[in-house]
Amino acid sequence: MESFLIENLVIGESHQPLVIPEMGINHNGSLKAALEIVDAAYRAGAKIIKHQTHIIDDEMSGEAKNVIPGNSKKSIYEVMKECALSEAEELDLMKYVQSKGMVFLSTPFSRAAALRLDKFGVSAFKIGSGEMNNYPLIELISKMGRPMIISTGMNNMESIKRTVEILTRNNCKFALLHTTNLYPTPAKFVRLGAMTRLREFGVPIGLSDHTTNNNACIAAMALGASVVERHFTDTMDRTGNDIICSMDENELKALLSASNEVFQMRGGEKAPLAEEQVTIDFAFATVVSIADITAGQTLTSENIWVKRPGTGEIKAIDYDNLIGKKAIVDIKADTHISWGMVQ
């Protein structure tokens, strides 16, 4: 499965999963709050942070003022209008992220947003589930020569295939993330099997998660996710539609640690490790005399059995082969049997 780079970060199944904390709109339109969230992600050890680029009038028609999302009492138009940063503010945010040695990633929700980020010189794009099947926008962004991480929530394999065809035609490097777009997402709707189906496209896969803890991301990494993403805030005391499914600094730190450990746990063959020999020596059983045996006496279950440690010559697997054989030397009880003792 092909890997690709976002600056110095490698995206691929043979590399440690990338953890993306998504600031999103948790700053509620305040650059000061956004910078504080960046600081928290940096303290936790994040290498990247994701924003959302909203240019409202290019993103939505006036009809959006009549649409109330499931996690809000305000229209989607009002929510995003209140949370959008200006171009100057977002540029300041990007520069601040980069000053910390972190990668700035953002999701454009419109053509104008994509062009703004392109002008900023961002190193990659994150595509939200709602934009995955916005094929004109995907076509535009895929020609900008930057990698893309694409959420696939609310879409089926056929619609994902159309997006993949566009990206492939335009030689765009990309990863596909499974998502369930419920805020928060109950565990029964996470569907990690859907994530593993994305392997069919031959690119790195992952999970953009909206549950209320790290379990889904950790499970996804164990199943081969190259990228996991969760909403992020510096403090759960902030207000906002996405706070309920966000992680804080301590949870992010724990998820970053899990990324390192779970990656080390993945793969491997079902065979003993050389390092396990120290345990094999005492844990395995070998054949032992359980009574005095004289030369010429037949070996039976009454005079031999299998016992720890595993340092004897004849292992438990060969016990049945010894039954009925004759001893050629005297063998005292509690002696580990060797092949030289039997006929």
C-alpha positions, 0 to 999 in steps of 0.5 A: 500500500503506497505511502506519501508525505505531508511535509515530514509526516509519512502517511502509510500503514508501515508507519506510525499512525498520524494523530490529527487533532481537529480544532475545527470551529472550537475557537468560536471565531476567536483568534485568541482562542484558536492560538490557545488551542494550538498551544494545548495541542503542542504541549500534548505533543501533536505534530499537526493540527487541523482547522476549518476554512469557512468563507460563508457566502461562497460556501452556502446559499441563503437557504442555509439560514433555514437549516438547523443541524442536529447538534444546534439550535441555530441555523448552519449559516449562523453557526459557521458565520459566527465561527469563521476566521477572516483571511488575515486571522487564518493566515496568522493562525497558520503561521503560529502553528508553523512557528511551533514546528507543527503542520497546519492542515485545514478543510476548505468548504468552498471554492473560495476557501480552497483558493485561499488555502492554496494561496497560503501555500498549505502543504495538504488539504483535508476534505470533509465528508460533506465535500467528498462527493462535491466532485467539482470541488474535488476536481479543483483541489486535486489539481493543486498538486498537494496531498489530500486526506478525505473523510467519506462519511455519509457516502457509499463505495460507489460515490467514493469510487468516483472521487478516487477516479478524479484523484487518480486521474490528477495524480493526487496522493490521498488517504481515505478516512471512514466517518460517521457524521453524528455528533456525538457518534454512539459506539454501535454506529462507528462501524470499523468494518466500513473503514477496513473496506476502504483498503479496496482502493489501495491507499492509506485508510483511517478514521475521523471519529466523533465519539466521546473517547479514544476507544474508536481511534485506538481500535482503528489503529489496531486494524491498520489505520494510518490516520486517526482524527478527533475534534480537539479543544484546550478545555472542555469548558468551552462552548460549541457544537463540537465540544461534546465529541472533542478530546482535551489535552490529556486525551490527546496526549494519551492518544498520541501515546497509543499511536506509538504503542499500538503501531508497535503491536501490529503485525507479526507472525504466530511463532515463538520469539527468541526473547520468549526462550527464557519463559519457554525454559520454565513454562513448557513441559518435558517427559519426566520419570514419576517412579524408579524405572529399571533397565528393561522395564517398559515405559507406561503412564504409571512411571512417566509423565510430563512436567515443567520445566521445559529444559528436558530433551523430550518434549510433551509432544513426544510423550505418546511415542515413549509409551511402550518403549523399554528403558535401557538404563536404570532411571531414578524417579524425577529424572528428565528422560532423554532419548539415550535412556530408551530403546 
